[in-house]
Amino acid sequence: MGLDEQLNRIRSKLKHVQEKNPQGRDPRELVLQPPLTLSQVEQFESKHGITLPEDFRRFVLEVGSSGFGPAYGLETLDRWFCEADAPDGIQKPAIVQPDLQAEHWWEDFGVDEDERYQGTLYIATHGCTYEILLVLNGPHRGRVVYVDLDEYTRPFFPENQSFVSWYERWLDENLWGYDLDWFGYTVPGTEADLLRMASSAAFPVQRRCDAILSLWRLPSLRSETVQFLVDGLSETEEVALASIQILKNLVRNLVNHFLLPVLSDQRPGVRQEAFSKIIWANKPPGPYTLERRALVTDPATPQQSLDLLQFLKDHLQDPDGKVAATAVTALADLDQPLYSFQELRQSPHPEVRAVYLDQLGHQALQEPYTTDEQQHMWEWMLAGLEDPDAQVRNKAVSGLKTFTHQVDDPEHPPLKEVWRSTSIQRLHEGFTTEPDVEVRKTILFVARYAFDLSGAQTIFLMAAQQPDLATRQAVLSEIDEAFRNGGAKPSDGFRKEPTIHQVLDLLSQGDVVVPEEQALTLQARKLRKRCF
């Protein structure tokens, strides 16, 4: 297939998109600006010491220079740069490549962070710090790459091997009615292409799953595709999980019909995924009402339905802890009081005990609970501090925030002082002996919201003197958050607290020679200087 033929197809498909406008865009957005002149391109290449990839060069010379294209459209020639780019930045060897995993991947190539996208051209943007680049040299010359300048995600190369194939694919997916928000991130092809790949044993399982998951961008599915997904529920676990995901996304009115039978599957992961997707598809959009009770198993016979609440309650004692925990969360999302399910505190599954205390903590001071019931829930939180499982202890600590922080809202009843003082006393007593650093972090979080109690202040001081770095980092983070957003006191109140000064003094005295300590010490000194 020659480049001439490909450019002709692009012109034809571009015209079809402009005529049909399948995505319903503003017609003014469907325009490519006139091509560049040969003089403009040669001048750019000469100035920067580069030669543009042939297909991109001919595209901007023969089809269009900028405008209608993926994301926010193709950029103009005067913006063909990434970041601040030194004048010779785009002529340097490109180091970005597929499948980079390291957080600071550029260090493996001996370059600084601000040089990591050298040898590339900025051609479009997804917005914010998400940019689309064109590789100018090296083994990946001519390929498009998606990058995040903040590096929260690693560079991603769409499967297309050239700019024009990438742009033509985008026109195709416009015409097919695909969701274009995630263009380039999925396997390319029509529904028939994806179905052939997904159903062929000639492809590795991961590739088959990728093809299945790519179906979510289609506007609808043909009946044979739906049947393939239903049959896929009995395939390998990877295929079954991918099939569940697409059935949930694109066949929502039939989710119950297809997935309820999967709850008898013997594979825990498949069963858990099916249960969570059934919940997702059936949660009412607003407060639970009697009119929204029906969990319809088949749209053809809506009278044959299950009661959603009873369905969830039936799974509270499920032998699979993850399923039971999902049921607890779903009941809470439906604003169902959880106090009456107190047997869940004794569940053999730590994830159930944890999520129960977590959700109960959110509900504790809300109606319709009586003071006696709230007293019981507070006692359950204290008992949870002794649980052998760290995740349960963590949620018990988090739940105690409800009983230590008086919300400035007339609709919230005043806290009993014994709840506040005893809660902080128990956290104070257990802080130094708590073996799990995540639990200690949560104790510090709760202590910030009870900082008007001397016990909470002492917890901060204890944390600053702990030998482990993670705990000291956690207390510094809580102080920073206190200065920003407050807690038991407004942010200005924390700045005046002698205890806070003491904590920062302790954290500022660390060893600046030991690398592990240096960052914490310097950060503490910087925070003290900035806020005092």
N, C-alpha and C positions, 0 to 999 in steps of 0.2 A: 504494500500500500504506500503510494508516494505522498509526499507532503502536499503537492498540488491538489491531489484528490481530496485530502483531508481538509485543506483550507476551503475548497469548494463546498464540501459538506457542511462546514461550519457556517459559511455564508447562507446556505439554504436553510439550515436549522435555525439560525438566528432570525431569519425572516419569518419562519413558522412561529417561533416564540413571540415575536412582535405582533403577528397577526392574531394568534389565538390567546395570548396572554393568560396561560393556564393558571398562573399563581395569583392573578388579580392585582397586579402591581399598577402603580401610577404609570401611564404610558410614557411619561417623560423619563422614567427610569430605564426604559428598554432601549436606550440609544447608546451605541458605541461612537465615540468621537472620531473624526476623520483620521486616517492613517498619518504617521509621521512622514516627513520627506527623507530621502536617502541622505541628504546633507545633514539633517538633524541627527540621524542615527550615527553616521560616520563621525560627526563632531563629538558626540557623547563618547563613542568608543575610543577615539583618539585622545580625548581629554583625560580619560581614566585608565588608559592602557589596557583595554579589554576587548574581547570580541563576544558579542551576545550569542547565546545558543541559536542555532540556525532557525528552528521553528518559531521561537519567540520573536526573533528579528523579522522574519517574514510576516508574522501576524501583525506586528505594529506597523509594518510598511505597507501591507496589502489589505488588511481587514479593519483594524481600528486601533487607536493609540491608547484609549482609556475609556472608562465608563462602565457600561453594563457588563457585569461579571459576578463571580462568587463573592459572598460576604457583602462588604459595602462597595464593591465594584473595583475595577482595575484602576490603579493609580496613574497619574500623569507623569511624564518624563522628569519633571523637575522634583518629583518626590521619590525617585527610584533609589532610596537609601534606607538602610536599617539603622535604628538608633541614631547616634551623633555622627557615625562614620567619618573617620579621617579621610582626606582626599584620596589616599591610595588604598583605602579599606577594601574596596570591592575587587581589587586586582590581586590581593593576597590569596594564598591557598585556602580553599574552603575546608573546614574541619568537621562541619556538621554532617552527620550520616545517620542512616536508620538504626534503630534498636539501641540507642544510647540509654544506659540505665543509671549511671552514677549521678548523684545529686550535683556535683560540680564537675561534670563530664569534661569540660574544656581543659581542666588541669592536667588530664591525661595526655593532652597534646601540647602542653607547655606554653599555653597562651593565657593572657589575662581575661577576666570576665567580659570586659568591654570590647574584646576582640573576637569573641566566640562565634559571631556570625559574619566574620570576614569572608570575602569571596562569594557573597550573595547579594541579590538585588531585592529591594522591597517593592512588591507589586500589588499588594492589597492588604486589608486589615479586617479582622473579625470584631474589632473594637477593643477598648481598654488597652491591655498589653499583649493582646493576641494578634500576631502578625503573620502574613503569608509572604514567603520569600522564594526566590528562584536561585538555584545553585548555579554559579557561573563557571566553575572549573572543577577538575578532579573527576573521580569515578562516577559521581552523581550529577555531573554537569547536565543542566537542562531540566532537572526534576524540581517539582514544587515541594516545599516543606512548610508545615505549620509550626510556629514557635510561640512560646510565652516568654516575654522579656523578664517577667518576674520569676520564671523557672518553677512555678508550682507544678507544671507538667513538662515532660521531656519533649524534645522535638519529634514531630510526627510527619512521616512521609506518606501521602496518599499513594495508592498502588499504581497510578498512572505514571508512565515512564518519561513523559514529556509534557511541556506546557500545553500544546495544542490538544493532546489527548485528554488532559485534565479539563480544559475549557469545553471541549466537545462533550465530554461526559456530563458536565454541568448543564449544557443545553438539553441533552437527552433527558436528564432527570427533571428539568423544568417541564418538558413536554409530557413526561409520564406522571406528573403530579406528585412527585416525591416531596417529602419534607426536606427542605434545603438547609435547615439550621445547622445540621451536622454533615453537610456535604463533604465528601472526601474521606470521612472516617470509617466508612463501611465498605463491604465488598462491592465492587461495581457490577452492574448487570441488570437486566430486566427481571421481572418476577419469575419468568420461565428459566432464565439463566441461574438464578439463585436456587430455584427448586431443584434443578438438575444437579447442581453442585452439592446441595444439602442431602440429596437422596443417593448419591453415588458413593459406594464403598471404595472407589479408587482414590478418594481424597482422605487425608488424615482427619481424625475426629474433630480436632480443633478447627480446621478449615470448614468442615461441614457446619459446625456450630456458629462460626462467624457468618456463614451464608444465611443461616436461619435468623440470627439476630439482626442481620441487615434488612430483613423484611419489615421491620417496624417503621421504616421511612415511607412505605407504600401507603397510598390513601385507603386501599381496601385489599382484600385477598380473594382470589378465586376459590371455588369450592374444592378443587383438587389440592390446592395448597393447604387449606384448612384441614382436609382429611389427612394429608401428610403429617401435619403437626399433631393431630390427634393420635395417629399411629406412632409418632415419635415419642409419645409419653411412655411407651413400653420399650423403647430402645435403651441404649446405654445411658447412664446417669447424666452425662454431659449433654447429650441430645435431648433428653427429657426436660432438663432444666431450661435449655434454650427454647424449647417448644412451649413450655409453660409461660415464659416471659412474653412471647409473641401472641399467644392466645389471649393473655391478659390485656395486652395493648390494643389489639386490633379486632378482637371478637368479644368485646366486653359483654354484650347482651347474652352470650352463651357461656360465659366463664363458669357458672355454677354447673351447667349441664356437662361440660367437658372435664372440670377439675374435681368435682365432688367424688367421683369414683377413684381418683388418684389417692384419696386419703386412706385407701386400703393398701397402698403400695408399701412394700417391705423395706424400701430404701429410705432411711431417715431424711436425707437431704432433699429427695424428691417430694416426700410427703410434707416436709416443713415448707418448701417453696409453694406447693399447691395451696396449703392452708393460708399462708400469708397473702397470696394473690386472690383467694376467695374473699378474704377480709377486705382487701383493697377495693375490690370491685363492688362490694355490697355495703360499705359504710355510707350512711346517709350524709348528704352534704351539710346538714344543719343538725340541731338538737333532735334527739331520738323522739319519734312520736309513734303512736299506734298504727298510723297509716303507712309507716315505713317498716313494718315488722316483717314483711314477706321476703324470704330468700328464695326467689323463683328458680326452680331447677330446670324448667323448660318453658321458654316463652310461648310455645304452642299450647301449653296447659297451665296457665298461671295459677289456677286454683290449687294445683298440686305443689305446694310450697312448704318451706320450713320456716320456723320462727327464728329470726336472726339472733335474738338474745338467748334463746334456749340453745341454739347451735353453739354459741360461744360458751355458755355455762357448761354444756356437756363436755367441752374440751378443757375445762380448768383442771381436771384430774387426768389429763391425757398421759399415757406412759412416756411420751416424748416431752422432755422438759421445755424444748424450744417451742413446740406447738402450744403447750399450756401457757408459757410466758407470753406468746403472741395473743392468746385469748384474753389474758389479763389486761394487756395494753389496749386491746380493741374495746373491751367493756368500759375502760376508763375514758377512751375517746368518745364513747357514746354517752358520757356523763352518767354512767351507772355507779351508784355508791358501792364501794368495795368492802366496807366494814363487815358485812355479813359473811364474807368469804374468808374469815380469819383462819380457817384450817390451812390456808395456803402458806401461812407462816411456818408450818411444819412440813412443807413439801420436801420430798427427798431430793428435789432438783434445786440446786443453788440459784439457777437463773430465774426460777419461779419465785423463790423467796425474795430475791433481789428486786425484781420488777414489781412485786406486790408492795414492798415497803416504799419503793420509789413512787408509785402511783398513789399510794395511801398518803404519802407526805404532801403531795399536791392537793389532795382532797381534804386534809385533816381539819382545817379551820373554815371550811365552807359548809353551808347548809347541805343536807338536813341533819347533820350530826349534832347530838346533844353534848353537853359538857362532859358527862360521864363517858360517852363514847370517845371523845377527844382525849380524855385522860387515858383510856385504854390504848389508844393508838400511840400516844407519847410513850407509854410503858413498853409497847412493842418495839418502838425505835430503840429505846435503851437496851432492850433484850437483844436486838439485832447487832449491837456493838460486840457481843460475845460470840457471834456466829463463827464457825471455823473457816468459812469461805470469805475471802477478801472482797469479792464483788458485793456480797450481802452486807458486810460491814460498811462498805463504801456508801451504799444506798441508805443504810440506817443513819449514818452521819449526815448525809445530804438531807434526809427527811427531818432531822433535828433543826435545820435552819428555820423550818416552819414554826418551831416552838421557842426559838431564841430571838427572832427579829420581829419587832412590833411594826407592822405596816401602818403608815400614816394614812389611814382610810377609815372613816366612820362606819363603813359597812363591815369591817373586820373587828370582831370582838377583842377586847384587851386580853393579852396573854397573862396566864398565871405566873407570878414571879417565881414560883417553885419550879415551873417548867424551864424557865430561862436559866436560873442559877444552877439547878441540878444538871441540866444538859451540859452546860459549859464545864461544870465540875467533873463530870464523867469523861468528857473529851480531854480535859486537862490531865486527868489521871492516866488516861490511856495513850496519850500522844507519844511519849518516849518509848513505850513498849510495843507500839503498833509496828509490825514488821513490814507492812506493805506501804511503799512510798505513795501510791495513788490514794490510799486512804488518808495518809498524813496530809496530802495536798488538799483533800476535801475538808479535813478538819480545819485547816487554815482558812479555807473559803468561808466556812460557817463562822469561824471566830471573827472574821472581818465584820460580819453582820451582827455580832454581839460584842463589839469592841468596847462598849460602854460598861462592860463587866470586867472586873480585874482579872478573872480567870482567863478570859479571851486574850487580854493583853499579855499575860504570862505565857500563853501558848506561842505568841509571836516571838517572844524573847527566847523561849526554849528552842524554837525552830532555827533561830539565827546561830545557836550554839551547837547544832547537831553536826556530827562529823561527816555525814553523807552530803555530797554536793547537791543532789536533787532536791532535798528538803530545804536547803538554804536558797536555792534558786526559786522554789515555790513561794517562800515567804517574801522574797523580793518582788515577785510578780504580783502577790496580793497587795503589797504596799503601793506598787505602781498603779494597780487598779483602784485602790482606795483614793489615791491622789486624783485619779481621773473621774471616777464615778461614785465615790463614797461607799457607804455600807451602813454601819450603825450610826455613823456621823456623816455629815456632808464632807465633801473633799477638803474644804478649808479646815474643817475640824480635825481631820487627820494630820494636816500639816503642823498643827499646834501641839500635837500629842508628844509628851516627853518620851513615851515608850517607843514611838516610831523613830525618834532621833537615836535612841539607844540601839535599836535594831540595825539601823543604817550604819551607825558607827561600828558595830560588830562586823557587819558584812563588808565594810570598806577596809578592814584590816587584814584581808586575806593576802596570800602570797601571790604577787604579780609575776613571779618567775615560773611557777608551775603552770603549764598551759591550761590545765583543767580548772584552776582557780582564777586565772587571770581575767577571763571574761566576766565572771560574777563580781569580782572586786572592782573592776573598772566600771561596770554597769551601776553598782551601788554608789560609787563615788559620783558618777555622772548624775544619778537621780537625786542624791543629796544636794549637789551643787545647783541643780535646776530648780528644786522645790523649796530650798531654804535660803 
